[in-house]
Structure formats: C-alpha cells, structure tokens
Amino acid sequence: MNNNMNNNMNKQSFQREINGLSNLGNTCYINSVLQSICLNDDLCFFLLSDKYKKKMKVVDNKFMTNLTRTLRAMYDVKKIIAPISLIKTLDNEIDNLSIHSQQDAMDILMAILDKIDTILSREVNVKIKPLPNCDDITINSKKEWSTFLQKNYSEIKKFYYGQLCSITHCEECLNESIIYEPTAHIPISLPSLEQNESTNIYDCFKTFNENEKLEGENQYSCSKCDKKTDALKRMSIKITPSHLVIQLKRFYYTNNYQGCKIHNFVDIPFDLDISSIVYHGENKDCKYKLYSVINHIGNFGDGHYFTFSKVANKWYCFNDESVQEIEQTAVSNKYAYILFYKKCN
C-alpha cells in the first residue's frame, strides 16, 4: 500500500488479505489480538490512510510506525507475516509485559488500544445536542461523556469506547448514587453452570445487569447516612460503542487463590441485540454484527490463543501461521473468550 494508494483509498473496497502471523515464542496471544484489530475497518482505514499522522503530537513514533507497518502487510500480502519489530516495540514500551511468557489476550488488547489512545490523545471541542424530555441520568451522562471526550479525544475513544452507568440504591435512606464510567470493553460473567452445561450470550447478559446485593462485609458506604448500609447495585450500558468488545469472564480465583477456568460452551449470535443491558435501551443503537472471536484453549495460566474472523463474508480460523476456512457453525464454542461486534448502521 504505497503513498499514492493511501491518497486514493476507498473504504468500500478496503479489505484485508488472508494471512497468518508467525509465532515468535509464546506470542499467540498477540497474534490473536492483531488479527481482531485488523478487522476493525474503521480504525484500520484511519491508520492505513495515514490520517493518524496529522493527529500525532510527535511525528515519528516507533510504536505507530511498526503497528501500521504490520497492519499494512496484513492488508497487502498473501503470505505469513513475522511482526518482529512490533513485538520488540511492545516488549520495550508496555510496562509489566514479559513478551515471550504466557499472557492474557485481554490485557495485551487493552495495552495496545491504550498505547494508540495516548499517542493520538488531544483536546477537542465537543458540543452536546439539546436533550428534550430526558431524565437527569441521561442529561448527566451526556455531560460526563462530553467532558471525557473533550480532554483526551482519540480515534480509539471514537471507535471502541462506550459508557457504563452504575446505580447504587441505599435500602435505608433510599438515596441513589450514580457513577458514569467510560470503557473500551464489557466484561460479562457466565452464569452458574454444571460442568457440561451450555449457555448463550443473553443468559450471560443477565449476570451483567442483575441487582447486586451489597451486604455483610461488602456493605455500601452511604454518604447520606454517613455509615455502611445494605444496598442494591445495578450496572447498565449508557452509551453504546461503535465497536463492542465483550470479554467472557472465564478465568477466576477461588477463595484459596487458585486460578480456575470455566470451559462451558457459549452460543454466540452473529446478530446481537444488547438492549437488555442498555439503560432504557432503544433498539436503534443496540444492534451489532459479529466479526471476530478470540478463543483460548487450555487452562488458567497456560494454553493457546487463536482467532475466528469474518473476511469477505467467509469465516476463517487464524491460528498463528495457519489459516483455514471454517463453517459458520464452528464460531460458537467452549473456547470463545473475547467477542468483537460492530454496530449496525
């Protein structure tokens, strides 16, 4: 993709090639993340058309150079790619990362997005449209969102970020405390299941926004009562992101601090409606289409990552150097860990 091509890029014809990534020593978790980032057409179009260079505070940045070089190769060549320079840069620039040891794909995904976000972060002027007939929660949500974007706007926030709303209801004084939190991913717990029992994403959603009882050692510190009280806490999505990243919380620690993994099958819809976990959800902003799934096979602390991704209306398994076309029915499985959806226009 040379400079002339950059100037004439058309988003409608913008499509990656089918290629694998070399495993450079326990780097399957990075490869799986890169394969999924590569399918975010909005972000990649922005990066590979070189529009990002006009937004950077520093013209030359080794991380951005190596990231875009790797992504450009994934869009240009039909051969296995070895992202050596990018991985060296990640090793040098991301704190607490031992690049060639077993890592969590979710952690490296967030680290890469945070890195891009920091490099492109800038102040902008955000105007809030008038909000007639809205409740206080919605009005305050928009104000918080506007402040968040104005101070540190970037294309990562534009494409990946949404806003969570946490409402805590004190059972003594009946006061409500509301916290708005920007986020680039939604962590979803799996419901309690028997060993071979299956579930689906909508049952997982119920664990996300069900009322959480805060009592006993976990009591709520109520500012109005000026003491700890029993309370109910409920979480919902207030502002939906353009690209929705869902983390299925398969990994956890027991009371004895032993790491465990949930291996149950989760049915994953290709067309997703998240209105059940959106605050006063309206269907127009709640419909998404699946484009990538990061899978983890193995146990807590060890295993292997690979990716199912949709390219040109076909599904492929990207497993380091190996790439194979798969049936659509294979996408739902007991290894699914991180799901990538794009909002329907």
C-alpha positions in Angstrom: 0.0 0.0 0.0 2.1 2.9 -1.3 1.6 6.6 -0.7 -0.4 7.0 -3.9 -2.7 4.2 -2.9 -3.1 5.9 0.6 -4.4 9.0 -1.1 -6.9 7.1 -3.2 -8.2 4.6 -0.6 -11.8 3.8 -0.8 -13.4 2.4 2.4 -15.9 0.3 0.5 -13.1 -1.6 -1.3 -10.9 -1.6 1.8 -10.3 -5.3 2.7 -7.5 -7.3 4.3 -5.8 -10.3 2.8 -5.9 -13.9 4.2 -2.6 -14.3 6.0 -1.2 -15.8 9.2 1.3 -14.4 11.7 4.5 -16.1 12.9 4.6 -17.3 16.5 7.8 -15.7 17.7 7.9 -17.6 21.0 4.6 -17.7 23.0 3.2 -14.8 21.0 -0.1 -16.4 20.1 -1.9 -14.0 22.4 -0.5 -11.0 20.4 -1.3 -12.7 17.1 -4.9 -13.3 18.0 -5.3 -9.7 19.1 -3.7 -8.3 15.9 -6.0 -10.5 13.8 -9.0 -9.0 15.5 -7.8 -5.4 15.4 -7.1 -5.9 11.7 -10.8 -6.5 11.2 -11.8 -3.1 12.7 -12.2 -1.5 9.3 -12.9 2.0 10.8 -9.6 2.0 12.8 -7.5 0.4 10.1 -8.8 2.8 7.4 -7.9 5.7 9.6 -4.4 4.3 10.3 -3.5 2.9 6.9 -4.7 6.0 5.0 -2.1 7.9 7.2 -4.7 10.2 8.6 -3.4 9.4 12.0 -0.1 11.3 11.3 -1.9 14.7 11.3 -3.3 13.9 14.9 0.0 13.0 16.5 1.9 15.3 18.8 5.2 13.7 17.7 5.7 13.0 14.0 7.9 9.9 14.4 6.7 7.3 16.8 8.3 3.8 16.7 5.2 2.0 18.0 2.8 3.6 15.5 5.3 3.0 12.7 5.6 -0.7 13.5 1.9 -1.2 14.2 0.8 0.4 10.9 3.6 -1.5 9.0 2.3 -4.8 10.4 -1.4 -3.9 9.6 -0.4 -2.7 6.1 1.2 -6.1 5.4 -1.9 -7.9 6.6 -3.9 -5.9 4.1 -1.4 -6.2 1.3 0.3 -9.6 1.1 -0.9 -13.2 0.9 1.9 -14.8 2.9 2.8 -15.4 6.5 3.9 -12.2 8.3 6.5 -12.0 11.1 5.7 -9.0 13.2 9.2 -8.9 14.8 9.7 -5.1 15.0 6.2 -4.6 16.5 6.7 -7.3 19.2 10.1 -5.8 20.1 8.5 -2.4 20.5 5.7 -3.8 22.6 8.3 -5.5 24.8 10.2 -2.3 25.3 7.3 0.2 25.7 4.5 -1.7 27.6 5.0 -1.9 31.3 4.8 -5.2 33.2 4.8 -7.2 29.9 7.0 -10.2 29.6 6.5 -10.7 25.9 7.5 -14.3 25.5 5.7 -15.7 28.5 2.0 -16.7 28.8 -0.1 -13.5 28.8 -3.8 -12.7 28.8 -5.0 -11.6 25.3 -7.4 -9.2 27.0 -4.5 -7.4 28.8 -2.5 -7.0 25.6 -5.6 -5.8 23.6 -6.2 -3.1 26.2 -2.5 -2.2 26.4 -2.3 -1.8 22.6 -5.5 0.3 22.5 -4.3 2.4 25.4 -1.0 3.0 23.7 -2.7 4.2 20.5 -5.1 6.3 22.6 -2.2 8.0 24.4 -0.3 8.8 21.2 -3.4 10.3 19.5 -5.0 11.9 22.5 -5.8 15.6 22.1 -8.2 18.3 23.3 -11.3 18.9 21.1 -14.5 21.0 21.3 -17.5 18.7 21.9 -21.0 20.2 21.7 -23.9 18.5 23.4 -27.1 18.5 21.4 -30.2 19.7 23.3 -31.8 16.8 25.2 -35.6 17.4 25.4 -37.7 15.2 27.7 -34.7 13.4 29.1 -34.3 12.2 32.7 -31.4 13.5 34.9 -29.4 10.3 34.5 -29.3 10.8 30.7 -28.5 14.5 30.9 -25.7 14.0 33.4 -24.4 11.0 31.3 -24.1 13.3 28.3 -22.3 15.9 30.3 -19.8 13.4 31.7 -19.3 11.9 28.2 -18.6 15.3 26.7 -16.1 16.2 29.4 -14.4 12.8 28.9 -14.0 13.3 25.2 -13.0 17.0 25.3 -10.0 16.5 27.5 -8.5 13.4 25.8 -10.1 12.7 22.4 -8.7 10.0 20.1 -10.0 7.6 17.4 -9.7 4.8 20.0 -12.4 6.5 22.0 -14.4 7.2 18.9 -14.4 3.6 17.7 -14.1 1.5 20.9 -15.4 3.4 23.9 -18.8 3.5 25.4 -20.1 4.5 28.9 -21.3 2.3 31.8 -23.8 3.5 34.4 -23.7 2.1 37.9 -26.7 3.0 40.2 -26.4 2.1 43.9 -29.7 2.3 45.9 -29.3 2.6 49.7 -32.0 0.5 51.4 -32.1 2.7 54.5 -32.4 6.3 53.2 -33.4 5.3 49.6 -30.8 7.6 48.2 -29.3 6.7 44.8 -25.6 7.1 43.9 -24.8 7.2 40.2 -21.4 6.7 38.7 -20.6 7.0 35.0 -17.6 5.1 33.7 -16.1 5.2 30.2 -14.9 1.8 29.0 -13.4 0.1 25.9 -14.8 -3.4 26.7 -17.7 -5.0 28.6 -16.7 -7.9 31.0 -19.6 -10.4 31.2 -19.7 -13.2 33.8 -21.0 -16.6 32.9 -24.0 -17.9 34.9 -23.5 -20.8 37.3 -23.4 -23.9 35.3 -22.8 -27.6 35.6 -19.6 -28.9 34.0 -21.1 -29.9 30.6 -23.9 -27.5 30.6 -24.1 -24.9 27.8 -25.3 -21.3 27.8 -25.8 -18.3 25.5 -24.8 -14.7 25.5 -28.2 -13.4 26.5 -28.1 -15.5 29.7 -24.7 -14.1 30.3 -26.2 -10.6 30.0 -28.5 -11.3 32.9 -25.5 -11.7 35.2 -24.2 -8.3 34.0 -27.2 -6.1 35.0 -28.9 -8.1 37.7 -29.2 -6.4 41.1 -26.2 -7.0 43.2 -26.9 -7.1 46.9 -24.3 -5.2 48.9 -24.4 -6.5 52.5 -22.2 -8.0 55.2 -18.6 -7.3 54.6 -19.5 -5.9 51.2 -21.9 -3.2 52.6 -22.2 0.2 50.8 -20.7 3.3 52.3 -23.7 5.7 52.1 -22.7 9.4 52.1 -26.2 10.5 53.1 -26.5 8.0 56.0 -22.8 8.6 56.9 -22.4 4.9 57.6 -22.3 1.5 55.9 -25.7 0.2 54.8 -27.3 -2.6 52.8 -27.8 -1.5 49.2 -28.6 -2.7 45.7 -26.3 -2.0 42.8 -27.2 -2.3 39.2 -25.0 -1.9 36.1 -26.1 -1.0 32.6 -24.6 0.5 29.4 -25.5 4.1 29.0 -23.7 5.0 25.7 -23.1 2.2 23.2 -19.8 2.0 21.4 -19.3 1.7 17.6 -17.2 -1.4 18.1 -18.3 -3.6 21.0 -15.7 -5.7 22.7 -17.2 -8.3 25.1 -14.9 -10.3 27.5 -16.4 -13.6 28.7 -15.0 -13.9 32.2 -13.9 -17.5 32.0 -10.9 -17.0 34.4 -11.3 -16.6 38.2 -9.6 -17.2 41.5 -11.1 -19.4 44.2 -11.2 -18.4 47.9 -7.8 -20.2 48.2 -6.4 -18.0 45.4 -6.2 -20.9 43.0 -6.7 -19.9 39.4 -9.5 -21.7 37.5 -11.2 -21.5 34.1 -14.8 -22.1 33.0 -14.9 -24.3 30.0 -18.6 -24.3 29.2 -20.0 -23.8 25.7 -21.4 -20.4 24.9 -23.7 -19.8 22.0 -22.6 -16.6 20.2 -25.1 -14.8 18.0 -23.9 -13.3 14.7 -26.6 -10.6 15.1 -26.6 -9.3 18.6 -29.2 -7.1 20.3 -27.8 -5.6 23.6 -31.0 -3.6 24.6 -31.5 -5.8 27.7 -28.3 -4.4 29.2 -28.6 -0.8 28.0 -30.2 1.8 30.2 -33.7 2.3 28.8 -32.4 0.6 25.7 -33.6 1.8 22.4 -33.2 -0.8 19.6 -31.8 1.7 17.1 -28.5 1.9 19.0 -28.4 -1.7 20.3 -27.9 -3.9 17.2 -24.5 -5.3 16.3 -22.9 -7.8 13.9 -20.1 -10.2 14.9 -16.8 -10.0 13.0 -14.2 -11.7 15.2 -13.7 -14.0 18.2 -10.5 -14.6 20.2 -10.5 -18.2 21.6 -8.4 -19.7 24.4 -7.8 -23.5 24.6 -6.2 -24.7 27.8 -6.4 -23.9 31.5 -5.7 -20.9 33.8 -2.1 -19.8 33.3 -1.4 -21.8 30.2 -2.9 -22.7 26.9 -3.1 -21.3 23.3 -5.0 -18.4 21.6 -6.4 -18.4 18.1 -9.0 -16.3 16.3 -12.1 -16.8 14.2 -12.6 -13.9 11.9 -15.0 -12.9 9.1 -13.4 -11.8 5.9 -15.4 -11.2 2.7 -18.4 -13.0 4.1 -16.4 -16.1 4.9 -15.2 -17.3 8.3 -11.6 -18.3 8.9 -9.6 -19.7 11.7 -6.4 -17.7 12.2 -4.1 -19.9 14.3 -0.6 -18.2 14.2 0.9 -19.2 10.8 -2.1 -21.5 9.9 -5.2 -20.1 8.2 -8.2 -22.3 7.3 -11.7 -21.5 6.2 -14.3 -22.8 8.6 -18.1 -23.3 8.8 -20.0 -20.6 10.4 -21.4 -23.1 12.9 -17.9 -23.5 14.4 -17.8 -20.0 15.7 -19.8 -20.7 18.8 -17.7 -22.9 21.0 -16.4 -23.6 24.6 -13.1 -21.7 23.9 -14.7 -18.3 23.0 -13.1 -15.6 25.2 -13.3 -12.1 23.6 -16.0 -11.2 21.1 -15.8 -8.3 18.6 -19.0 -6.7 17.2 -19.7 -3.7 15.0 -22.8 -1.5 15.4 -25.3 -1.8 12.6 -25.8 1.5 10.7 
